[in-house]
Amino acid sequence: MNEKFKSLGFYPADVLLPKDADMTKWAVVACDQFTSQPEYWQAVEETVGEAPSTLRLILPEARLNDPDVDGRIAGINGSMQKYLDQGVFRELGPSLIYMERTQSDGRVRRGLIGMVDLEQYDFTPGSGALIRATEGTVLSRIPPRVRVRQDAPIELPHVMLLIDDPERTVIEPLAAERGEMEELYDFDLQQGGGHLAGWRLTEAQADAAADALAGLCAAEEMERKYGMRDAAPLLFAVGDGNHSLATAKQCYENLKKVTPEAEWADLPARYALVEVVNNHDEALTFEPIHRVVFGVEPEKLLEAFKAFYLGAHEGEGEGHTVAYTHAGRTGCITVPQPRVQLAVGTLQAFLDDYVKTSGGEVDYIHGDEVTDELGARPGNIGFKLPAMGKEQLFKTVMADGVLPRKTFSMGHAQDKRYYVEARRIK
């Protein structure tokens, strides 16, 4: 492996791409999208037909609880092996892939595909690992996913890692250097997913990317961006696919138990294929996820909110301000001198305590209008949270360990990552 990448926990990967497939039929959206819209996945099924497709290699989460899920998983593993045996794939030697994704809104998101060392990833809150989760990992979500991955001969990623690169030193310079690269694919994505193009970096370009990544986790950068020179550097924060990466980690940890330590470095399952995106990419949008509490007396809940924090008061002011809507009125509450970085953390700590002691049910809602409409119904109250600034993400993870669950969403469902590249893990 290229020694420049060793300190980064990120490497070029042996990437599998289809040889002759219709790429529009080959690529399908991340398995955790459209879980409540079976008609979407039915449309994908009809588009793909009998053509080679990643649809045959993944389990949509909409079907994770089907009665025949074990048979589905066995079928997926069988399809993976069949594709390998029948020569559906071609394998690139160690490669980094620069990709440009034209989203449904017409904006172009740029990414860099490689693999991460799972020894350098930890989803435990407060971890000092180079690669960390951005929000709490729900451990109960991992075992069903382990069943999908543990016997699979290949992996297909929908994991998106973020780097905090406001000067745009790592990925963006590659856009002007595409002419020196080998073009790998260029096609329209199905179901309104936009367009995708990818190129293989030259060795010199890969070296330059490694140097730029190393610069992001230098002590002086930690001091400049976060005021934390002596803190353990955070290079990659998981933006999408946290539970998929946690599943890869669990499968690797299981293998370590039955493999001599001297052989761990050679386990293909020690690594996971990912897409790296700059947190400051203009096409990458962070949208707040609001809260609606059902089955409560709104005025009592608001009084409890103000009592929960010393000095909390009605109206705007210095500190964390959260807007609310219920059948009687709209307004906002401000909590001065908050103990955490984000308003969502202040609100979530209260709601968790209130629901536990007084009842009610919290749901997580996208969009101001929907939150207001639901919050205005009798027995409900909606809370609208301010959008998180991109510059707050890494600093909050470093200061607070992880973000509160359901803090933000990165873009719309049709703009999520599509499966294209694969990699052997056995």
C-alpha positions, 0 to 999 in steps of 0.5 A, a space after each residue: 500500500 502507498 505509505 503516504 496514506 498510512 497515517 490517514 486511515 484512507 487508501 486507494 482501493 482495488 475497485 470492481 466496476 461492471 465491464 459492459 453493463 447498462 450503467 443506468 440500470 446498474 446503479 441504484 440509490 442507497 438501500 436506506 432511502 424511500 423505505 416508506 415508498 415501496 412503489 419507488 423500489 417497484 419502479 426500480 425493479 421494472 427499470 432494471 428487469 433482467 439486466 445486471 444491476 446493483 439491485 441484485 446485490 443490496 437489500 433495500 431496508 424497506 424489505 429488511 423485515 420481510 418474512 423471507 428476508 433470510 432467503 433474500 440475503 442468501 439470494 444477494 450473496 449468490 448473485 454477488 458470487 455469480 457476477 464474480 464467476 461470470 466476469 460481470 466485473 473488471 477489477 482496477 488495481 489500487 485506485 482513487 476515483 474522482 467523481 462528479 454527481 449532478 444532483 436533481 437541483 442541477 448542482 454538482 457535488 464532487 467526491 473522492 472514492 477510496 477505502 478506509 481502515 476500520 482500525 482507524 474508525 470508532 463510533 463510540 461517543 467521545 472517541 479520539 479516532 481519525 474517523 468518527 461518527 457524527 451522531 449516536 449509533 443505534 446498536 440494535 440497527 447493526 445485527 440485521 445488517 451484519 447478517 447481510 454483510 457477514 457472508 458477502 464476497 463483495 461490498 458496495 458502499 453508500 457511506 459518505 465521509 466528510 472532510 473539513 476543508 474550507 480552503 478546498 485543497 483536497 478534492 476541488 483541485 481535481 476538477 481541473 485535472 480530469 484531462 489527465 485521468 482515465 474516464 471510468 463512467 459517465 451516465 444518467 441515474 435512474 428515477 430522477 437521480 441526476 447524472 454521475 461521472 467518474 475518473 481514475 486518478 493518476 499516481 501523482 494526483 493520488 500522492 497530492 491528495 494524500 499530502 492535502 489530507 495530511 495537512 487537514 489533520 496537522 496540529 496547526 490546523 486543529 488550532 486554527 479551525 477549532 482552537 484545539 491544538 492538542 486534541 486528537 485530530 478528526 480527519 473524517 466525520 461520517 455524513 451518511 451511512 453511519 450504520 453501514 460503516 458500523 456494520 463493516 466494523 462489527 464484521 471485521 471485529 468478529 473476524 479478528 476473534 478467529 484470526 491470528 493478529 499477525 494476519 489482521 492487516 491482510 484481511 480484506 474486511 479490515 477496509 471499507 469502500 467510501 466516498 469522501 466529500 468536502 463539508 464545504 462543497 456548495 452542492 452539499 446542503 445541511 437541512 435541520 430536522 425538526 421535532 413534533 411532540 404528540 399526545 401532550 399538553 403544550 403549555 405544560 410542556 413549555 413550562 417544563 422546558 423553561 423550568 428544565 434550564 436555569 434562566 430559560 425564558 420566553 422570546 429571543 435572546 442570547 443563547 440557544 433559541 428554539 421556535 415552537 408552534 401549537 394550537 394556541 400560539 407560536 413563539 420561541 424559548 431561549 436557553 442562556 449559557 447552553 452547556 452544548 454546542 447546538 440548539 438541537 442538543 439543548 432541546 433533545 436533552 429536555 425532550 428525552 427527560 420530559 417524555 420519560 417522566 410525563 409521556 408523549 411521543 417525539 417524531 422527527 420532521 423535515 420542513 418548516 411547513 409540515 412541522 407547523 401543520 402537525 404542531 398546530 393540531 390539538 395535543 401536539 407541539 412542534 419545535 423548529 430548529 435553526 440550521 446547523 452551520 457547516 463550520 459547526 459540524 467538526 467542532 461540535 463532534 470534537 467538543 461534545 462527542 457526537 451530535 444529537 440524533 437526527 440533527 441534520 439531513 444531507 440533501 434529498 433522497 434522490 440525491 443520496 449516493 447510488 451504488 456503482 463501485 464494489 470491492 472484494 471483502 473475502 
